[in-house]
């Protein structure tokens, strides 16, 4: 294997020694509640607890350790949607190395601000990673900078693979490990470790349905790539040239999950584990939720690869999760537009155990009599069944409740 791939298990082991004092040895914890929810025995590797909140700290630290004195003086340049950028900025600043990061203009503001705060010069260019990469390579030539690839670099891949060394040391008898896949640096590094030390452990990659770049590269699909995704950390249009052969040889499968599944996983990790993950970081749990029979009764490791989620996006995910679970319901009620009508509706909802958190009258855009109005209620409920009970209570009290407007 050593002569076949760009990275070997020995490279990863050397990387572990090299970056030992530069990164966090993150915990691996069994989740009793997620195990009960999914039917699998779930073990979580908390890479979102790294200093810059993602596994990218590992690859950046290992790559920068390979620079010559002249390269350190000249500085480095990279393309990234956020996590590689923050990791490289942090480590380069600590080492006194100038860093320039080119990011697509669509990058979440929180990642731009954090990258600048960590000491890098940020250049916003292009609508996607490909355009940003092209600009980064231009700056490399123009300013004499050293290119640091986000995933297609042996030192970066070896650094990311150290996740597996820690995971297997903490839980040596895992049946499967599910790893988020963008360009493939993390899963490639982990796969070479698994092949050398835990060959019976199944390594499975997971991509968002909108960016099946690795599946396409492996010939498993020929699907279009692109779109607005909550998992921008794995929104890579083309899998790596160094990573793809490793994945083809050593990874059991690469699956895709929907945006809705990823949102569900982010919300579950927040609610159950009290941990914040970005969409990419929750993709492993999304894969288990999407195919419970495949993992039922098996001991499964999930890499929570990052936690850099835009607060606005996280807020939307939480609210949408409440709606999907039936804990936040929208109920439309036709009322007579007279004093006391709202109070009466509120009383019925309250007696049924609902909590009204938002209310709006609609008179203009309605086909009802001018003496009537539509009352739009946002109601906090226990679950979908409880929302149904509230609708039934309103109906029995003589109100016409709009169909399909709750839960």
N, C-alpha and C positions, 0 to 999 in steps of 0.2 A: 504493500500500500504506500510505503514511503516514497517510491519512485513514480507513483501514479498521479498523486494529487499535489496541489500547491501547498497544502498544509497537512501535517501529520500530528498524531497524538503527542509525540515528543515535542513538537513546536508549541503545542498548547501548554504542556507541562513547563516548558521554559518560560513561556509568557506568564504563567501563574507566579513563578518566582520573581520575574521582572516587575510585575505590577502589584505585588502583594501589599506594599505600603501606599499605593496610589489609589486603590479602590476599596469599596466596602465589601466585606464578606457577608453577603446578604443571607438572611435566614430562610430556611425551608420549613414550612409549617403545615401540619395536617388540618384540613378544614372539616370539622365534624358536620357542620350544617350543610355545606355544599356537597359533602358526600351523601348526606341523606336526600338532598334535593335531586341529585343526578343519578344516584344508584351506583356510582363508582367511588373508590376511595381516593379522594382528591388531596394532593400535596401541592402547595403553592410555593414557588421560588420568587421572593419579593425583590426583583431587580428594580422596581420603582422606588426602592429605598437607597439607591445610589445617590451620590451628592447631587448630580444633575438629573436625578430621577429616571435614569434609564441604563440599560446594559451597555450602551455606547461608550460609557466611561472606560470600559475595559479595552476595547479595540483602540480607542484614541490614545490611551496611556501607553499601550504596547507599541503602536506605530511611532509615536513621538520619541520613544526610547531608542529607536533605530537611526535617528537623524545624526548626521555628522555635525561638527562644530560650525562649519560653513553654512550648512542647511538651517541650523538653528538661528544663525544670524540673519539669513535672508527671510525667514518666515514661511508660513504654510498657508495654503488656500484650499478650501473645500466647498462642495455643494451639499446643501442639506435642507430638509424641510423643518428641521428643529433639533432632534435629539443628537445626531452626530455633530451638529453645529455647537450645541451647548457643551457637549463633552470635550470637543476639541478646544473650544474657547477656554474652558476651565483649566484643562491640563496645560495648554500652551502658556496661558498667563502665569500659572504656577512656576513654569520653567523659564519664564522670561522670553518666550518665543512669540514674535508677532503673528497674528492670525487674521485672515480675511475669510469671511463666510459669505457665499452667494446663496440667496434664498429666493424661491419664487415669490411673486408679489401676493400670492394667495396664502402664504404662510400665516398661521394664527398669530395675532399681535403678541400674545403672551410669550411665544417662543422667540420672536424678534427681540423683544425687550430683554428677556433673560439672557440671550446670546450677547447682546451689547453690554449688559450689566456684568457679564463674566469676562469682559475685556477684549472681545473681538470687534473688528470693523465689519459691519454688515452691509452687503450690497444687495438690494432687491432688484431682481431682473427676471423677466419671463413669467409665463402663466403656469409653467410646470417644471418638473425637475430636469427634464432634458434641456430646456432653454437655459436654466440656471447653470447646469453643468457646462454648457458651451461657453457661457460668459466666464465661468471660473477658470476654464482652460485658457481663455484669452488673457486673463489676469496673470495666470501662471507664467505665460511667455513674456508678457509686457513688463512685469515687475520682478521677474526672477524668483518667484515663489515656488515652494515644493507642494506638489499636488498630494492631498491625502484623501483617498477614495473612501466613501462611506461603507462599502462592503467588499469591493473587488480588489483586495490587497491582502497578501499572505499574513502580514503582521496584524492587520485588523481582524481577520478571520480567527487567527490563533488567540488573540485577546478575548474575542467573544466566546470562544470555546471554553474558557475557564469557568463559565457558568455551569457547564456539565460536570467539571471536576468537583465543584462544591455540591451540586445537587446529588450526585452519586455517592459522595462521601456521607451525606446526611441521610439519604434514603437509597441504599444499595440494591434493593429488590424491586424496583419499579417495573411494572409490566409495559408501560408506555410513557413517553414524554411528548407533549404537544407544544410546538414551537411556532410563534408567529413568523411569517415569511414575507419579506419585501424583496430585497436584492439577494438574500440568502446567506449573508455573513454569519448570523447567529446560528442558524440550523446547520450550516456546513461545519462550523467549528465544533458544535456539540455532537454532530454525527461522527466525526473522526474519533472523538473521545469514547463515544458509546461503542463504536466498532472495536476499539482496542481493549476496553475495560468492561463493558456491559453489553456484549453482542446479543444477548437474549432480549434486551429492552428495545421495544419498537419505537422508532423515532418518526413522528408524524408532523408534517408542516400544515399550517393553516393560513389561507389568504382570504381577503375580502372578495366577494363575487365580482366586484367592479375592477379588481386588479389581479387577475389570475396569471401573472407573468411567469411564475415558476412552473405552473401546470402547463402553460403554453410551451415553455422551453423544453419541458420533459416529453412533450407530445401527448400529454394526457387530455389536452383540450386545444381548441383553436378559437378561443373566445375573444371578443373585443376587450380592450383595456382602456380604462378611463372613467371619469365621473367624480361627482362630489361624494366623498366618503368621510365618515367619522373616524376612520382608521388611517389618517394621513401618514402615520409612521411606517405603514407597509404599502403605501400607494406608489409603487415603483413600476414603471412601464415595461422595463426589461430586466430580467434576472441576470445576475453576474456571470461573466465568462469563466471565472475561477470557481465560483460556488456551484454552478449547475452540474458539472460532472460529479462532484462530491455528493450532491443531493441525489442524482440519478443512481449512483452506486450504493449509497448507504442509508437512504431514507425510505421507509416503508411505503409512505403515501403522502400526498399533499392534497388537502381538501379545501373547499371554499365555504364561507358562511355569509349570510345576508347581513345587511346593515342593521336590520331589526334585531337579529340575534346578538350582534356585537353590542348594541345599545342595552339589550337585556342583561348581558354579561357585565357591562360596566356598572349598571344599577345594582345588580346582585352583589358584586364585590364591594361596592360602597355600603350597601345596607347590611350585608352579613359579616364581612370581614373588616368593615370600617377603613377600607383602603381605597385610595383614588388611583384608578388606572385610566390611561388613554384608550382609545378604541383598539389600537394595535395590541396594547398590553392585555386586553381582555379577550382577544381572539381565541386563545386556547380554551377558555371556559365556554365560549360561544360554540366551539366545535363539539364539546361534550354535550351541551344542551341541544345541539342540532341532531345528534345521533346517539341517544342514550343506550340503545341495545349494544352498540359496538363496544362501549366502555363499561357496561354493567358488570359489577363484581371485580373489576380490574383495579390495580393500584396505578394511578395516573399522576404524573408530574406535569404541572402547568407553569410555564415561565411568564410571570407578570412583567413583561419586558420594559414597560415604561409607564410613567404617571403624569406626563406633561400634557394635560388636557386644558383647553381653553375654558375658563370658568363659565363663560356664557353657554358654551356647548354642553358642559356638564349640567348646568341648570336645566337646559332643555331636555337632556336625557332623563333627568330625575322626574320632571313633570310628565314626559311621555310615558315613562315607566308606571307612574301612578295611574295614568289613564288606561294603559294596557291591562293593568292588574285589577281595574275596577275600583281603585281607591280614590279616584278623582273622576267624577261623573258630570256630564253636561246634560241638563234636563230642560226641555222647552215646554212651557205651560201657557195655554191660552187663558187670559183672565179678562174680566170686565174692568174697564178703566175707571174705577171709583175708589174713593178713600177706603182704606182698610183692606183692599184686595191683596196687597203684598204681604201684610201682616198675617192674613189668613193662610196664605200659601206657606209662609215661613213657619207657622205653627204646625201645619201638617208634616212638613219636612222634619222639624225638630222632634215631634212626637214619634216619628219613625226612626229617630236616631241619626239623622243626617245633619251635617254642619255646613251651612251655606257660607262660602268664602268669597263669592263674587256674584253680583246680580246686575242685570241690565234690562231695561224696558225697550221694546222695539215696536214703534207705532207706524213709522213711515213705510218701511219695506214689509208690508203685511197685506194680505187679502182679507183680513178680518174686518168686521164692522168698525167704523171710526170710533165707536164707543168701547172698543176692545183693544187689547194689546197682547203682544207676545212677551212672556217673561223668560229670559234666558238665565238659568241658574248654574253655577259651578258648585258642586256639592262634594264635600269630603265624605267618603263612604268606606265601609270595612272591606268590601269586595263586590264583585258583580251581582251576587245574589242579593246583597243588601241594597244595591242600587235599584234592583228590580222590585224590592219590597217598598221602596220609597215611591217608585212610579205607580205601583198598585195602590198605595195609600192615597195618592193624589187622584187617581182615577176613581176610586171608590167615593171620594169626597166630591165628585162631580166635575172634575177638571178634565179637559182634553190635553193629553200629554203627547207631544210630538214623538213619532216613532223613530227608532234608530238614533236617538240623540243622547243616550246615556251610555257611559262606559266607553 
